[in-house]
Each structure stands twice: as C-alpha cells, then as structure tokens.
Amino acid sequence: MEKVSTLFRKPLAVDEAISLVREATRRAETETVPLHRSNGRTLAMDLVATHDVPAFDKSPYDGFAVRSADLQIASRDEPVTLPIQYVQGAGHVGAPLRDGQAIRIMTGAKIPAGADAVVMLELVQADERVVTFKRPARDANISYRGEDVAAGTNLVNRGTRINPGVIALLATFGYERVDVYGKPHITVFATGDELVEPGLKKDEGRIYNSNAYMILAQIEALGGTATYGGILPDTFTSTKRAIDEALQTSDAIVTTGGVSVGDFDYLPDVYHALGATVLFNKVGMRPGSVTTVARVNDRLLFGLSGNPSACFVGTELFVGTYMKTLFGQTERPTIEAQLGIDFPKPNPFDRFVRGHVTIEAAGLAVVHPSGKDKSGIVSSLATCNALIHLPGGTRGFQKGDMVRCHIIDQL
C-alpha cells in the first residue's frame, strides 16, 4: 500500500491554514484559582472596578488640611498661623475641621469634612501646637474620589494574560479568587532514530534533540502545560502506539519530524490509522511547508518539521493560534518595521524569517535577520524577537522596505 506521506499535497495559504486551526479549536473551560496563584494565567472574566478609586477624597502628601479661605491673606510679610486641631493618619477619620484651624494630615488619609485644600509639609513652619503659612493655598492638592477609576469601569478584558500589574488591580478591588481559563495539557514528541537526549553520548551521525525542548518552552510561554513524551523511533507501530496513548490524557499533541515524504516519515500514516481528519498537510510558507495539522475528535495533532527554524515558526504560527483561540486572545501583535538588509531572491511562498527588531533613536523600528535564513539553522533562534513576514510573489525585498513583523518577545 502506498504511504500516505507520498500522496499529493496541495499547499494552503498561511492565513487559510491559521483559520482552519482557529475554527477547529474550542474555547477552554474555566476554573477559579486563588489570587496569589493567578500570575501567568489567562483571565476568563472582565476585571470590573467594584468601587471608586480613590474610594474617598484623600491627601496625596504629608501636610496640613485647611480651609483655603483661612489662608487668602498669607504672605512672607504677613504670615498666617493656625492652631493644629489634631493629627490624622491614614486609615483614621477624625472630627470636621473647625474654622481658623488646621489638621496635620498624612499621605493617603481621608480629607476631613470642612477642609478643601492640603498644604505640603515642606511649605510651612510647624511645631506640635501651631503651623505658620507664608502663602495662600494655591492648589487643592487633593486626590478626589473616583479620579483614578470609577466604580463599574471595565479595566481589563477577559483573555488578558495576568501579570503583576493585573494582580495589583485584582487585589485593589477585592478579588480574592480569580476566574481563569484552564491550561491545555499538550504532549510533545520528537521523532527520529538520529536523535539523542542532551547529556547522553552522541555517536557519529546522530544529533542532540533540541526541538522538543524548544517546543516545551514555547508552549509554557504561551500559557499551556507541556509534557515531554520522549523520542519516538522511526517505526509506524511504536509511533502510533505512543500517540494513541497520549491522546487519552492530552488536549493536543505536538510532534517534530516525521511529516515529510521520506521513507521513515510515518506520521501521515499514523494520522490515517487513527482516523484523524487532516485539516491540511502542506502550507505555502518557508520554512515549514510540510507542517500538518489533524484532528481526532476534539483534539488537535500538530505535525511540525524536524528542521529547528521550521519547527519554531510552526509552533509560533499554529500552536500559538490554537492556544490563543483557547483563551479568547487576539493574535500576537504585529508592527511595521524597516528592513535592514536586502532579500533579492523572489519566493512563490510566504517567508517567515527569524528577525531581531530594534527601535532606533528617532523611534523607527528596524529589523534584521537574527541569523542565517535556513530552516535547519539553530543559532538564529537565540536572539529572535520577531518573525519577519515576507509575502510570496515575483519580486524580492530591498533594504529600507517596510515589512510586517510578528512580535514574539520583548523588544
């Protein structure tokens, strides 16, 4: 019987392939976790302000709460001295301010009733009993209720990755527990008899397994839980058995290698034997044209190239789309950047070049390849913070052209 991997493959446009992955992905289920365990998770709710911030008019400085009318005539030549009614610290509320007096107030304390201004401590002379002012209260110096956030304001949308700043907002509004999307459990396999695990002896003709560990890290960075399934030998039976078993406990499976048309590329046959529906088995892109995605029930199988850069790009584009769809997130941000070198050779397929974007002094984004532009190159991945998208066509690209870049790491 003819191997499935040798059957005709029609390349699909990248955008079409990404759309198929999106359509085949269901939204993740939600769970509730304690606030202190929520960092790095994805919000499954809108973060809404439960009260005004500040919740009351408060002092932004250490100083004295006064009636501005009492200081209208204050000057260096005719200073105004007022008795100190009492001292008010943050978290305490005292009696209303009386006419012709001042209240010593601390940063964050509620403005006493009757006061309409705060004079900073640095601008007065004071002892324990009285305070002297040498100029009027020109500024109110009051943080007014709701000036930061009004109750009912939608602050952070669901689908947002929780970071320390989001945690601060959650705590500010009293969220002790947080609704988040459940992390998908994704099993990762490497395939190929040539692979050796790092740390073991490597015989001639064999290479260390780098792709699987790279994918594990990419999945974790995207917000998933990744499990390493090991290296699968180049046999149909062992590959099918391992993937079949992993399907019982995994939401998705990612493999690297074994999806092309070689004699030992068994994954297309495994997908066929498992009764999987193949969404696509060739994409009009470089690198990673042999990328294959299939579905078994509601689980996706991502068959990625064994070439490191192609594997990296495939994970970002397709596994990344799966993850972001699960979490209701938008795609990774894209920017327009000026190309730093020539790409004179035309290519019929879209190219995704590993790139490094920098922001010039004038604010212009400039992108250079982060290394050699070959699918088997590993060194270009270490400093890659963007994928340079060069659309397919009949012409190349010149230095200075504006190109679209998919941002995958901090600039």
Secondary structure as UniProt FT lines:
FT   HELIX           4..6
FT   HELIX           14..23
FT   STRAND          30..34
FT   HELIX           35..37
FT   TURN            39..40
FT   STRAND          42..43
FT   STRAND          47..48
FT   STRAND          63..66
FT   HELIX           68..71
FT   TURN            72..73
FT   STRAND          80..88
FT   TURN            90..91
FT   TURN            99..100
FT   STRAND          102..105
FT   TURN            107..108
FT   TURN            113..114
FT   STRAND          117..120
FT   HELIX           121..123
FT   STRAND          124..126
FT   STRAND          130..133
FT   TURN            145..146
FT   TURN            151..152
FT   STRAND          154..156
FT   TURN            158..159
FT   HELIX           164..172
FT   TURN            173..174
FT   STRAND          177..181
FT   STRAND          185..191
FT   TURN            193..194
FT   STRAND          195..196
FT   TURN            198..199
FT   TURN            204..205
FT   STRAND          207..208
FT   HELIX           211..222
FT   STRAND          225..232
FT   HELIX           236..247
FT   TURN            248..249
FT   STRAND          252..256
FT   TURN            263..264
FT   HELIX           267..273
FT   TURN            274..275
FT   STRAND          277..280
FT   STRAND          285..286
FT   TURN            289..290
FT   STRAND          292..296
FT   TURN            297..298
FT   STRAND          299..304
FT   HELIX           308..314
FT   HELIX           315..319
FT   HELIX           320..326
FT   TURN            327..328
FT   STRAND          334..339
FT   STRAND          350..359
FT   TURN            361..362
FT   STRAND          365..369
FT   TURN            375..376
FT   HELIX           379..381
FT   TURN            382..383
FT   STRAND          386..390
FT   TURN            399..400
FT   STRAND          402..407
//
